[in-house]
Amino acid sequence: MLQNQSHLFSLEEGHTYLNGAYMSPQLKSVEAIGIENLQKKGRPYSISGEDFYSGRKNLRIMFAELVDVPDYNQTAIIPSVSYGVATVANNIRLEKGDEILVVDEQFPSHIYAWQKLADKYGAHIKVASSPSIGEGRGKQWNETILEAITQKTVVVAIPHVHWADGTRFDLIEIRSRASEVGAKLIIDGTQSIGALPFSVKEIEPDALIVGGYKWMLGPYALGMAYFHESFNDGEPLEENWINRKNSEDFANLTNYQSDYQPGADRFSMGESSNFNLTPILTKSIEQLIDWGQDNIQSYCQSITDRGVDMLRGKGCFVEAEAYRGYHLFGVYLPSHFNKSAIKKRLTENNVYVSYRGDAIRVSPNVYNSEGEFLKFVDCIY
Ligand SMILES: Cc1ncc(COP(=O)(O)O)c(C=O)c1O
């Protein structure tokens, strides 16, 4: 069983950080690599031509391992979720009247590109609305999604867990239903990948887009994506030299190439060799693979189980375990609780959580302890 890993982070005593869904803290080991690489630019002769390729390749290999992609060539390096989603949306053609299915209050970076695409073709965005707060909500929301997938559905664009309250969507069932009607499944894994197991081999999404700075413990402004082979002839958002065939041959770069590097690499952003950020994310993913996502879930469960029972005892609603992760969940307060007073109490006690929609979003990780979670629970009354 995984033990508390706070010694690997720089979080200070007296700060209860239950807000990994907002932004993860950085591993100390990773910080050291970041500083080392930043300093390298002071000695540019220490950055070789080979470095333009080796770092980005390592990152793609690590990400492929983390999310169980058989061939790392199907991964790409992206700066943000919006970039990854725009890449996918730009490579999908629709017919008038087609539908793109999303869930209620989905994160905007996984909405706007779909709205634009729908407008372009006269298609529609269909929203699988969230059931009211109460027992059976997650189960019912999953059923709503399955029912909303019809012959008109061309794209199902959803997250694995909802960013605001952690409701978990059953991607195996949703994939199966989407396949029945020939719809693509495009997943935003930003609030799950790194903390929750995910297998591309098993789930078979058409694309998986992940921001790096939350559960992958990486830096801001770097993320990763997986694209199914069906996108391999697609149009990237930009045309960067390194993504073209034979770019390794620096002396012949102006022997312009119409072909790209294999697989999904054409979708990698310009300057994806990023000597500062790429090694940071690579090292973070290495650590995540070492811990194992099942172990991270078990650890988060072990430190929150008792506290969640206590919250339910106080009249709060927390989604059933089968329909949420243990790393991210919403705590919905009973109507007679004073939310502003609770917020003030949490702030005064240096307990960091987020307020998303009607939920207090709690998102622990391996650097937290049960005592810290109970400190949060103590403030809820
Ligand atoms: C589910 C989800 N997707 C994406 C993002 C970030 O999007 P972007 O990388 O486009 O800034 C967030 C940030 O909170 C998020 O919660």
Ligand as a Chemical Component Dictionary entry (heavy atoms), coordinates in Angstrom:
data_LIG
# 
_chem_comp.id                   LIG 
_chem_comp.type                 NON-POLYMER 
_chem_comp.pdbx_formal_charge   0 
_chem_comp.three_letter_code    LIG 
# 
loop_
_chem_comp_atom.comp_id 
_chem_comp_atom.atom_id 
_chem_comp_atom.alt_atom_id 
_chem_comp_atom.type_symbol 
_chem_comp_atom.charge 
_chem_comp_atom.model_Cartn_x 
_chem_comp_atom.model_Cartn_y 
_chem_comp_atom.model_Cartn_z 
_chem_comp_atom.pdbx_ordinal 
LIG C1 C1 C 0 -11.370 19.685 -17.281 1  
LIG C2 C2 C 0 -10.397 20.752 -17.623 2  
LIG N1 N1 N 0 -9.951  20.841 -18.879 3  
LIG C3 C3 C 0 -9.063  21.781 -19.244 4  
LIG C4 C4 C 0 -8.572  22.691 -18.333 5  
LIG C5 C5 C 0 -7.565  23.713 -18.781 6  
LIG O1 O1 O 0 -7.742  24.070 -20.133 7  
LIG P1 P1 P 0 -6.603  24.819 -20.949 8  
LIG O2 O2 O 0 -5.412  23.921 -20.955 9  
LIG O3 O3 O 0 -7.185  25.013 -22.301 10 
LIG O4 O4 O 0 -6.304  26.101 -20.242 11 
LIG C6 C6 C 0 -9.024  22.642 -17.014 12 
LIG C7 C7 C 0 -8.578  23.638 -16.021 13 
LIG O5 O5 O 0 -9.144  23.804 -14.951 14 
LIG C8 C8 C 0 -9.956  21.638 -16.658 15 
LIG O6 O6 O 0 -10.407 21.518 -15.395 16 
# 
loop_
_chem_comp_bond.comp_id 
_chem_comp_bond.atom_id_1 
_chem_comp_bond.atom_id_2 
_chem_comp_bond.value_order 
_chem_comp_bond.pdbx_ordinal 
LIG C1 C2 SING 1  
LIG C2 N1 SING 2  
LIG C2 C8 DOUB 3  
LIG N1 C3 DOUB 4  
LIG C3 C4 SING 5  
LIG C4 C5 SING 6  
LIG C4 C6 DOUB 7  
LIG C5 O1 SING 8  
LIG O1 P1 SING 9  
LIG P1 O2 DOUB 10 
LIG P1 O3 SING 11 
LIG P1 O4 SING 12 
LIG C6 C7 SING 13 
LIG C6 C8 SING 14 
LIG C7 O5 DOUB 15 
LIG C8 O6 SING 16 
# 
